[in-house]
Amino acid sequence: MFDCENSSVICIDIQEKLVNMVSNSDIIAQNTTKLMKAANILNVDTIITEQYPKGLGSTINSIKEIADFKTIEKTTFSAFRTPEFHFDLKKNIIIFGIETHICVYQTVLDLLDEGHNVYVVADCCASRAQLNYETSLELMRQMGAKITSLEMVLFEFLKSSKHPNFKEIQSLIK
């Protein structure tokens, strides 16, 4: 289990050209935007990575418009191997992005090696090929990551309908 105070959200490479390469691009854009809005509302530490933005474009506008999130440019597949990435990461990591089997996968493995509790948000991840997506989720699970979903994360953050931001977060998924 996790909460807002002991968690960091990591958005991996939800960039213009990468989003357009995956078959479920509309769903990924919508779901990742909802999760980023929730993280902003709930003041959860959040970081965005961009893989070689000169070639792949920047983070999609629907996420950039939410808030001024810390954004790190990278060329390594694992965000963890980028020196700028090492900020005050919390014990629990909520992670998602594109491509699941490359940058998300390699970052998850490094985070697990560092002793973090890692939660991969499956419906906020994508790969160009379904087999790569499914295989990487299964392998991350075997390595110790927990596979979760957008709604599970949102309601885990809230814990109760008495949470002061309940209606605002609930409106994101209606």
GROMACS elastic network, one bead per residue, 0.5 to 0.9 nm:
[ bonds ]
;  ai    aj funct       b0    kb
    1    92     6  0.85872   500
    1   156     6  0.73836   500
    2     5     6  0.84580   500
    2     6     6  0.66691   500
    2     7     6  0.65898   500
    2    91     6  0.89376   500
    2    92     6  0.63754   500
    2    93     6  0.88317   500
    2   117     6  0.88975   500
    2   153     6  0.88258   500
    2   156     6  0.68768   500
    2   157     6  0.70147   500
    3     6     6  0.56957   500
    3     7     6  0.61641   500
    3    44     6  0.89079   500
    3    92     6  0.82974   500
    3   156     6  0.68496   500
    3   157     6  0.50662   500
    3   158     6  0.78408   500
    3   159     6  0.81778   500
    4     7     6  0.54499   500
    4     8     6  0.79020   500
    4    39     6  0.83137   500
    4    42     6  0.68740   500
    4    43     6  0.73334   500
    4    44     6  0.53785   500
    4    45     6  0.81647   500
    4   156     6  0.89502   500
    4   157     6  0.57465   500
    4   158     6  0.83240   500
    5     8     6  0.83999   500
    5    43     6  0.84299   500
    5    44     6  0.67878   500
    5    45     6  0.82395   500
    5    90     6  0.81647   500
    6    44     6  0.85342   500
    6    45     6  0.89628   500
    6    89     6  0.89505   500
    6    90     6  0.53924   500
    6    91     6  0.60624   500
    6    92     6  0.61025   500
    6    93     6  0.87047   500
    7    44     6  0.66822   500
    7    45     6  0.69054   500
    7    46     6  0.89194   500
    7    89     6  0.77437   500
    7    90     6  0.50263   500
    7    91     6  0.62395   500
    7    93     6  0.55992   500
    7    94     6  0.70263   500
    8    39     6  0.89729   500
    8    44     6  0.61908   500
    8    46     6  0.56480   500
    8    47     6  0.77646   500
    8    88     6  0.88651   500
    8    89     6  0.61050   500
    8    90     6  0.54540   500
    8    91     6  0.78060   500
    8    92     6  0.63422   500
    8    93     6  0.50127   500
    8    94     6  0.61253   500
    8    95     6  0.83490   500
    9    35     6  0.89579   500
    9    36     6  0.82509   500
    9    39     6  0.72749   500
    9    44     6  0.68705   500
    9    45     6  0.61410   500
    9    47     6  0.63549   500
    9    48     6  0.84794   500
    9    92     6  0.86452   500
    9    93     6  0.59386   500
    9    95     6  0.58807   500
    9    96     6  0.84118   500
   10    45     6  0.86261   500
   10    46     6  0.58714   500
   10    47     6  0.50461   500
   10    48     6  0.59511   500
   10    49     6  0.77334   500
   10    93     6  0.71010   500
   10    94     6  0.61419   500
   10    96     6  0.66377   500
   10    97     6  0.83819   500
   11    14     6  0.69467   500
   11    32     6  0.80495   500
   11    36     6  0.81945   500
   11    46     6  0.77046   500
   11    47     6  0.62617   500
   11    49     6  0.63001   500
   11    50     6  0.89133   500
   11    94     6  0.85279   500
   11    95     6  0.60731   500
   11    96     6  0.54934   500
   11    97     6  0.57061   500
   11    98     6  0.88256   500
   11   104     6  0.89780   500
   12    15     6  0.87173   500
   12    47     6  0.85195   500
   12    48     6  0.60712   500
   12    49     6  0.50806   500
   12    50     6  0.68450   500
   12    51     6  0.82721   500
   12    79     6  0.78951   500
   12    95     6  0.73669   500
   12    96     6  0.59867   500
   12    98     6  0.61811   500
   12    99     6  0.81413   500
   12   103     6  0.70965   500
   12   104     6  0.64143   500
   12   107     6  0.88796   500
   12   125     6  0.89795   500
   13    16     6  0.89858   500
   13    18     6  0.75154   500
   13    19     6  0.87204   500
   13    48     6  0.72498   500
   13    49     6  0.53568   500
   13    51     6  0.58269   500
   13    58     6  0.83739   500
   13    59     6  0.68668   500
   13    96     6  0.88858   500
   13    97     6  0.58590   500
   13    98     6  0.56022   500
   13    99     6  0.76803   500
   13   103     6  0.79673   500
   13   104     6  0.87034   500
   14    17     6  0.87648   500
   14    18     6  0.67690   500
   14    19     6  0.62531   500
   14    28     6  0.86525   500
   14    29     6  0.78410   500
   14    32     6  0.80937   500
   14    48     6  0.83703   500
   14    49     6  0.80429   500
   14    50     6  0.73751   500
   14    58     6  0.80819   500
   14    59     6  0.54383   500
   14    60     6  0.63800   500
   14    63     6  0.86035   500
   14    96     6  0.88750   500
   14    97     6  0.57831   500
   14    98     6  0.59984   500
   14    99     6  0.87799   500
   15    18     6  0.53357   500
   15    19     6  0.58731   500
   15    20     6  0.85330   500
   15    50     6  0.68461   500
   15    51     6  0.81219   500
   15    53     6  0.78289   500
   15    56     6  0.66393   500
   15    57     6  0.58541   500
   15    58     6  0.51609   500
   15    60     6  0.52949   500
   15    61     6  0.89735   500
   15    98     6  0.82455   500
   16    19     6  0.54981   500
   16    20     6  0.64815   500
   16    56     6  0.67181   500
   16    57     6  0.53413   500
   16    58     6  0.61180   500
   16    59     6  0.61944   500
   16    60     6  0.53383   500
   16    61     6  0.84347   500
   17    20     6  0.52352   500
   17    21     6  0.65668   500
   17    55     6  0.84201   500
   17    56     6  0.51741   500
   17    57     6  0.60157   500
   17    58     6  0.84095   500
   18    21     6  0.52009   500
   18    22     6  0.70556   500
   18    25     6  0.89546   500
   18    56     6  0.66241   500
   18    57     6  0.82533   500
   18    98     6  0.68992   500
   18    99     6  0.78782   500
   18   128     6  0.88537   500
   19    22     6  0.57690   500
   19    23     6  0.86268   500
   19    24     6  0.85182   500
   19    25     6  0.54402   500
   19    26     6  0.83941   500
   19    28     6  0.76733   500
   19    29     6  0.74145   500
   19    60     6  0.82028   500
   19    98     6  0.74126   500
   19   126     6  0.84432   500
   20    23     6  0.77588   500
   20    24     6  0.88336   500
   20    25     6  0.60534   500
   20    26     6  0.88694   500
   21    24     6  0.89642   500
   21    25     6  0.75593   500
   21   127     6  0.82203   500
   21   128     6  0.60938   500
   22    25     6  0.54547   500
   22    28     6  0.87740   500
   22    98     6  0.85776   500
   22    99     6  0.87545   500
   22   126     6  0.65054   500
   22   127     6  0.59880   500
   22   129     6  0.77309   500
   23    26     6  0.84445   500
   23   126     6  0.83758   500
   23   127     6  0.83498   500
   23   128     6  0.67704   500
   23   129     6  0.83523   500
   23   130     6  0.89291   500
   24    27     6  0.55654   500
   24    28     6  0.62359   500
   24    29     6  0.86947   500
   24   126     6  0.75848   500
   25    28     6  0.50982   500
   25    29     6  0.60188   500
   25    30     6  0.85279   500
   25   126     6  0.82084   500
   26    29     6  0.52167   500
   26    30     6  0.61652   500
   26    31     6  0.85852   500
   27    30     6  0.51060   500
   27    31     6  0.59592   500
   27    32     6  0.83730   500
   27   123     6  0.81260   500
   27   124     6  0.80653   500
   28    31     6  0.52181   500
   28    32     6  0.58883   500
   28    33     6  0.82708   500
   28    97     6  0.84701   500
   28   123     6  0.70011   500
   28   124     6  0.53706   500
   28   125     6  0.67663   500
   28   126     6  0.72176   500
   29    32     6  0.54247   500
   29    33     6  0.60301   500
   29    34     6  0.86358   500
   29    60     6  0.78626   500
   29    62     6  0.77482   500
   29    63     6  0.84827   500
   29   124     6  0.80097   500
   30    33     6  0.52390   500
   30    34     6  0.62676   500
   30    35     6  0.87950   500
   30    62     6  0.83988   500
   30   124     6  0.86519   500
   31    34     6  0.51109   500
   31    35     6  0.62851   500
   31    36     6  0.86434   500
   31   123     6  0.70384   500
   31   124     6  0.56987   500
   31   150     6  0.69506   500
   31   173     6  0.89475   500
   32    35     6  0.51029   500
   32    36     6  0.61115   500
   32    37     6  0.85304   500
   32    63     6  0.77020   500
   32    96     6  0.79396   500
   32    97     6  0.79604   500
   32   123     6  0.84678   500
   32   124     6  0.54224   500
   32   125     6  0.84053   500
   32   150     6  0.82910   500
   33    36     6  0.51044   500
   33    37     6  0.60708   500
   33    38     6  0.85805   500
   33    62     6  0.61911   500
   33    63     6  0.53835   500
   33    66     6  0.82597   500
   34    37     6  0.50859   500
   34    38     6  0.61916   500
   34    39     6  0.86343   500
   34    63     6  0.87453   500
   34   150     6  0.82210   500
   34   169     6  0.87868   500
   34   172     6  0.60392   500
   34   173     6  0.76198   500
   35    38     6  0.50851   500
   35    39     6  0.61728   500
   35    40     6  0.86304   500
   35   124     6  0.83803   500
   35   150     6  0.67061   500
   35   151     6  0.88625   500
   35   153     6  0.83735   500
   35   154     6  0.74959   500
   35   172     6  0.86338   500
   36    39     6  0.50115   500
   36    40     6  0.61981   500
   36    41     6  0.86381   500
   36    46     6  0.81720   500
   36    63     6  0.67157   500
   36    66     6  0.74870   500
   36    67     6  0.88790   500
   37    40     6  0.51088   500
   37    41     6  0.61636   500
   37    42     6  0.85829   500
   37    63     6  0.78822   500
   37    66     6  0.62986   500
   37    67     6  0.83762   500
   37   169     6  0.84927   500
   37   172     6  0.81773   500
   38    41     6  0.50249   500
   38    42     6  0.59995   500
   38    43     6  0.82752   500
   38    44     6  0.83877   500
   38   154     6  0.71715   500
   38   168     6  0.84977   500
   38   169     6  0.61463   500
   38   172     6  0.78850   500
   39    42     6  0.52000   500
   39    43     6  0.57876   500
   39    45     6  0.74765   500
   39    46     6  0.70738   500
   39   154     6  0.87757   500
   40    43     6  0.50459   500
   40    44     6  0.64369   500
   40    45     6  0.83650   500
   40    46     6  0.80252   500
   40    66     6  0.74983   500
   40    67     6  0.70582   500
   40    69     6  0.86906   500
   41    44     6  0.79919   500
   41   165     6  0.76526   500
   41   168     6  0.82367   500
   41   169     6  0.79369   500
   42   157     6  0.81961   500
   42   158     6  0.87960   500
   42   165     6  0.74769   500
   42   169     6  0.88265   500
   43    46     6  0.84063   500
   45    69     6  0.89377   500
   45    88     6  0.88805   500
   45    89     6  0.80628   500
   45    90     6  0.81443   500
   46    69     6  0.64762   500
   46    70     6  0.69468   500
   47    69     6  0.61625   500
   47    70     6  0.50751   500
   47    71     6  0.59501   500
   47    72     6  0.75727   500
   47    85     6  0.83831   500
   48    59     6  0.81348   500
   48    69     6  0.67695   500
   48    70     6  0.61453   500
   48    72     6  0.62263   500
   48    73     6  0.86496   500
   49    59     6  0.82578   500
   49    70     6  0.85035   500
   49    71     6  0.55741   500
   49    73     6  0.58228   500
   49    74     6  0.68881   500
   49    79     6  0.70515   500
   49    85     6  0.85936   500
   50    53     6  0.58281   500
   50    56     6  0.83334   500
   50    57     6  0.82620   500
   50    58     6  0.65868   500
   50    59     6  0.67340   500
   50    71     6  0.72325   500
   50    72     6  0.61766   500
   50    74     6  0.60359   500
   50    75     6  0.84200   500
   51    54     6  0.87398   500
   51    55     6  0.85524   500
   51    56     6  0.70296   500
   51    57     6  0.86343   500
   51    58     6  0.86068   500
   51    72     6  0.86683   500
   51    73     6  0.60639   500
   51    74     6  0.50180   500
   51    75     6  0.56041   500
   51    76     6  0.77122   500
   51    77     6  0.77296   500
   51    79     6  0.88866   500
   51   103     6  0.86614   500
   52    55     6  0.58364   500
   52    56     6  0.60849   500
   52    57     6  0.77630   500
   52    58     6  0.86858   500
   52    73     6  0.65086   500
   52    74     6  0.59378   500
   52    75     6  0.55930   500
   53    58     6  0.52206   500
   53    59     6  0.82515   500
   53    73     6  0.70054   500
   53    74     6  0.83194   500
   54    57     6  0.58814   500
   54    58     6  0.78366   500
   55    58     6  0.89876   500
   57    60     6  0.83724   500
   58    61     6  0.83752   500
   58    64     6  0.89461   500
   59    62     6  0.84914   500
   59    63     6  0.68918   500
   59    64     6  0.64650   500
   60    63     6  0.57742   500
   60    64     6  0.64064   500
   60    65     6  0.88246   500
   61    65     6  0.58620   500
   61    66     6  0.86923   500
   62    65     6  0.55353   500
   62    66     6  0.69551   500
   63    66     6  0.55079   500
   63    67     6  0.77269   500
   64    67     6  0.63807   500
   64    68     6  0.70580   500
   64    69     6  0.76984   500
   65    68     6  0.78676   500
   66    69     6  0.83295   500
   68    71     6  0.84392   500
   72    79     6  0.85367   500
   72    82     6  0.83884   500
   72    84     6  0.66935   500
   72    85     6  0.68721   500
   73    79     6  0.89699   500
   73    82     6  0.84333   500
   73    84     6  0.85438   500
   74    77     6  0.77321   500
   74    78     6  0.86450   500
   74    79     6  0.68560   500
   74    81     6  0.88263   500
   74    82     6  0.63240   500
   74    84     6  0.88941   500
   75    78     6  0.86448   500
   75    79     6  0.84893   500
   75    82     6  0.79755   500
   76    79     6  0.64661   500
   76    80     6  0.85036   500
   76    81     6  0.64504   500
   76    82     6  0.66237   500
   76   103     6  0.81813   500
   77    80     6  0.86480   500
   77    81     6  0.79500   500
   77   102     6  0.64826   500
   77   104     6  0.80782   500
   77   105     6  0.88186   500
   77   106     6  0.65039   500
   77   107     6  0.73934   500
   78    81     6  0.55793   500
   78    82     6  0.74711   500
   78   102     6  0.79827   500
   78   103     6  0.53418   500
   78   104     6  0.71997   500
   78   105     6  0.77682   500
   78   108     6  0.79677   500
   78   109     6  0.85372   500
   78   110     6  0.74021   500
   79    82     6  0.54348   500
   79    83     6  0.86931   500
   79    84     6  0.89411   500
   79    85     6  0.64491   500
   79   103     6  0.71979   500
   79   104     6  0.83282   500
   79   106     6  0.79703   500
   79   107     6  0.55450   500
   79   110     6  0.88122   500
   80    83     6  0.75811   500
   80    84     6  0.87554   500
   80    85     6  0.59454   500
   80    86     6  0.71066   500
   80   106     6  0.84400   500
   80   107     6  0.57379   500
   80   108     6  0.86633   500
   80   110     6  0.64151   500
   80   111     6  0.72155   500
   81    84     6  0.87687   500
   81    85     6  0.74947   500
   81    86     6  0.86950   500
   81   107     6  0.81471   500
   81   110     6  0.82863   500
   82    85     6  0.54412   500
   82    86     6  0.76709   500
   83    86     6  0.60627   500
   84    87     6  0.72811   500
   85    89     6  0.89787   500
   86    89     6  0.72818   500
   89    92     6  0.81874   500
   89    93     6  0.77987   500
   89   116     6  0.88885   500
   90    93     6  0.67722   500
   90   116     6  0.79024   500
   91   115     6  0.78438   500
   91   116     6  0.51571   500
   91   117     6  0.61262   500
   91   118     6  0.85185   500
   92   116     6  0.58980   500
   92   118     6  0.59833   500
   92   119     6  0.75500   500
   93   111     6  0.81980   500
   93   116     6  0.67479   500
   93   117     6  0.60609   500
   93   119     6  0.60012   500
   93   120     6  0.83182   500
   94   117     6  0.86592   500
   94   118     6  0.62282   500
   94   120     6  0.61389   500
   94   121     6  0.70425   500
   94   153     6  0.81124   500
   95   104     6  0.75083   500
   95   107     6  0.89684   500
   95   108     6  0.78523   500
   95   118     6  0.72468   500
   95   119     6  0.61487   500
   95   120     6  0.50692   500
   95   121     6  0.62286   500
   95   124     6  0.87218   500
   95   125     6  0.88433   500
   96   100     6  0.76729   500
   96   104     6  0.65752   500
   96   119     6  0.85805   500
   96   120     6  0.58161   500
   96   121     6  0.54017   500
   96   122     6  0.72117   500
   96   123     6  0.84173   500
   96   124     6  0.55654   500
   96   125     6  0.52786   500
   96   126     6  0.86358   500
   97   100     6  0.63525   500
   97   103     6  0.80336   500
   97   104     6  0.62142   500
   97   121     6  0.84954   500
   97   124     6  0.61779   500
   97   126     6  0.66061   500
   97   127     6  0.88924   500
   98   101     6  0.81271   500
   98   102     6  0.79067   500
   98   103     6  0.69333   500
   98   104     6  0.66771   500
   98   124     6  0.85460   500
   98   125     6  0.57972   500
   98   126     6  0.52690   500
   98   127     6  0.61041   500
   98   128     6  0.88078   500
   99   102     6  0.54742   500
   99   103     6  0.58525   500
   99   104     6  0.62840   500
   99   105     6  0.81957   500
   99   125     6  0.70708   500
   99   126     6  0.55867   500
   99   128     6  0.73913   500
   99   132     6  0.89453   500
   99   133     6  0.79043   500
  100   103     6  0.64167   500
  100   105     6  0.58200   500
  100   106     6  0.89509   500
  100   122     6  0.88647   500
  100   125     6  0.57648   500
  100   126     6  0.54600   500
  100   127     6  0.54450   500
  100   132     6  0.75940   500
  100   133     6  0.56885   500
  100   134     6  0.87808   500
  100   136     6  0.65371   500
  100   137     6  0.75923   500
  101   104     6  0.63865   500
  101   105     6  0.51605   500
  101   106     6  0.77734   500
  101   126     6  0.84102   500
  101   127     6  0.67187   500
  101   132     6  0.57702   500
  101   133     6  0.58888   500
  101   134     6  0.85489   500
  101   135     6  0.76205   500
  101   137     6  0.78104   500
  102   105     6  0.53229   500
  102   106     6  0.60228   500
  102   107     6  0.84754   500
  102   127     6  0.85362   500
  102   132     6  0.89740   500
  102   136     6  0.83702   500
  103   106     6  0.53304   500
  103   107     6  0.60260   500
  103   108     6  0.84353   500
  104   107     6  0.52714   500
  104   108     6  0.60306   500
  104   109     6  0.86933   500
  104   120     6  0.85629   500
  104   125     6  0.82460   500
  104   136     6  0.89448   500
  105   108     6  0.51448   500
  105   109     6  0.63071   500
  105   110     6  0.88200   500
  105   136     6  0.65281   500
  105   137     6  0.80689   500
  105   139     6  0.86522   500
  105   140     6  0.68391   500
  106   109     6  0.52165   500
  106   110     6  0.64081   500
  106   111     6  0.87229   500
  107   110     6  0.52230   500
  107   111     6  0.61751   500
  107   112     6  0.86219   500
  108   111     6  0.50701   500
  108   112     6  0.60920   500
  108   113     6  0.85468   500
  108   118     6  0.68929   500
  108   119     6  0.88260   500
  108   120     6  0.81629   500
  108   140     6  0.73393   500
  108   145     6  0.74777   500
  109   112     6  0.51284   500
  109   113     6  0.61666   500
  109   114     6  0.87017   500
  109   140     6  0.74183   500
  109   143     6  0.75238   500
  109   144     6  0.88888   500
  109   145     6  0.84764   500
  110   113     6  0.50086   500
  110   114     6  0.63244   500
  110   115     6  0.88947   500
  111   114     6  0.50671   500
  111   115     6  0.65538   500
  111   116     6  0.55756   500
  111   117     6  0.79714   500
  111   118     6  0.71767   500
  112   115     6  0.51252   500
  112   116     6  0.52572   500
  112   117     6  0.67979   500
  112   118     6  0.67018   500
  112   143     6  0.79392   500
  112   144     6  0.72196   500
  112   145     6  0.73353   500
  113   116     6  0.75231   500
  115   118     6  0.89597   500
  117   144     6  0.83156   500
  117   145     6  0.70496   500
  117   146     6  0.80239   500
  118   144     6  0.78072   500
  118   145     6  0.50228   500
  118   146     6  0.61595   500
  118   147     6  0.85408   500
  119   145     6  0.58479   500
  119   147     6  0.57582   500
  119   148     6  0.63522   500
  119   153     6  0.87497   500
  120   123     6  0.89962   500
  120   124     6  0.84886   500
  120   125     6  0.81625   500
  120   137     6  0.80603   500
  120   140     6  0.84170   500
  120   141     6  0.89185   500
  120   145     6  0.68293   500
  120   146     6  0.61512   500
  120   148     6  0.58806   500
  120   149     6  0.78181   500
  121   124     6  0.54673   500
  121   125     6  0.66198   500
  121   146     6  0.86822   500
  121   147     6  0.61899   500
  121   150     6  0.60968   500
  121   152     6  0.88338   500
  121   153     6  0.77887   500
  122   125     6  0.52994   500
  122   126     6  0.80430   500
  122   137     6  0.75934   500
  122   147     6  0.63359   500
  122   148     6  0.59479   500
  122   149     6  0.55158   500
  122   150     6  0.77424   500
  123   126     6  0.78650   500
  123   148     6  0.81266   500
  123   149     6  0.56735   500
  123   150     6  0.63976   500
  124   149     6  0.75924   500
  124   150     6  0.69835   500
  125   133     6  0.79480   500
  126   129     6  0.83635   500
  126   130     6  0.80697   500
  126   132     6  0.89893   500
  126   133     6  0.61976   500
  127   130     6  0.65218   500
  127   131     6  0.85461   500
  127   132     6  0.64397   500
  127   133     6  0.52639   500
  127   134     6  0.89833   500
  128   131     6  0.89463   500
  128   132     6  0.77151   500
  128   133     6  0.78941   500
  129   132     6  0.54534   500
  129   133     6  0.65354   500
  129   134     6  0.89200   500
  130   133     6  0.50213   500
  130   134     6  0.61314   500
  130   135     6  0.84365   500
  131   134     6  0.52164   500
  131   135     6  0.58901   500
  131   136     6  0.83949   500
  132   135     6  0.51869   500
  132   136     6  0.59974   500
  132   137     6  0.85793   500
  133   136     6  0.54119   500
  133   137     6  0.63371   500
  133   138     6  0.87892   500
  134   137     6  0.52711   500
  134   138     6  0.62890   500
  134   139     6  0.86771   500
  135   138     6  0.52283   500
  135   139     6  0.61538   500
  135   140     6  0.85975   500
  136   139     6  0.50519   500
  136   140     6  0.59925   500
  136   141     6  0.84587   500
  137   140     6  0.51694   500
  137   141     6  0.61621   500
  137   142     6  0.86666   500
  137   145     6  0.87966   500
  137   147     6  0.72407   500
  138   141     6  0.50778   500
  138   142     6  0.62550   500
  138   143     6  0.86986   500
  138   147     6  0.86997   500
  139   143     6  0.61889   500
  139   144     6  0.87675   500
  139   145     6  0.88471   500
  140   144     6  0.64045   500
  140   145     6  0.54202   500
  140   146     6  0.78688   500
  140   147     6  0.81572   500
  141   144     6  0.52256   500
  141   146     6  0.58861   500
  141   147     6  0.65449   500
  142   145     6  0.72828   500
  148   151     6  0.85648   500
  148   152     6  0.64086   500
  148   153     6  0.70713   500
  149   152     6  0.51966   500
  149   153     6  0.62580   500
  149   154     6  0.87361   500
  150   153     6  0.52916   500
  150   154     6  0.63002   500
  150   155     6  0.88072   500
  151   154     6  0.50674   500
  151   155     6  0.61688   500
  151   156     6  0.83485   500
  151   173     6  0.76207   500
  152   155     6  0.54448   500
  152   156     6  0.59684   500
  152   157     6  0.86083   500
  153   156     6  0.50306   500
  153   157     6  0.61801   500
  153   158     6  0.87252   500
  154   157     6  0.52655   500
  154   158     6  0.64664   500
  154   159     6  0.88107   500
  154   169     6  0.72371   500
  154   170     6  0.83770   500
  155   159     6  0.59067   500
  155   160     6  0.75564   500
  155   161     6  0.88267   500
  155   166     6  0.86743   500
  155   169     6  0.85376   500
  155   170     6  0.86041   500
  156   159     6  0.52332   500
  156   160     6  0.84877   500
  157   160     6  0.87922   500
  158   161     6  0.72388   500
  158   162     6  0.83376   500
  158   163     6  0.58296   500
  158   164     6  0.86742   500
  158   165     6  0.76706   500
  158   166     6  0.66457   500
  158   169     6  0.84192   500
  159   162     6  0.83460   500
  159   163     6  0.72396   500
  160   163     6  0.56017   500
  160   166     6  0.76893   500
  161   164     6  0.82345   500
  161   165     6  0.86987   500
  161   166     6  0.56633   500
  161   167     6  0.80791   500
  162   165     6  0.83475   500
  162   166     6  0.68029   500
  163   166     6  0.51940   500
  163   167     6  0.85781   500
  164   167     6  0.78787   500
  164   168     6  0.86918   500
  165   168     6  0.53352   500
  165   169     6  0.61267   500
  165   170     6  0.84521   500
  166   169     6  0.52903   500
  166   170     6  0.58983   500
  166   171     6  0.84980   500
  167   171     6  0.60278   500
  167   172     6  0.88532   500
  168   171     6  0.52602   500
  168   172     6  0.69325   500
  169   172     6  0.53804   500
  169   173     6  0.74686   500
  170   173     6  0.56988   500
  170   174     6  0.66461   500
  171   174     6  0.52487   500
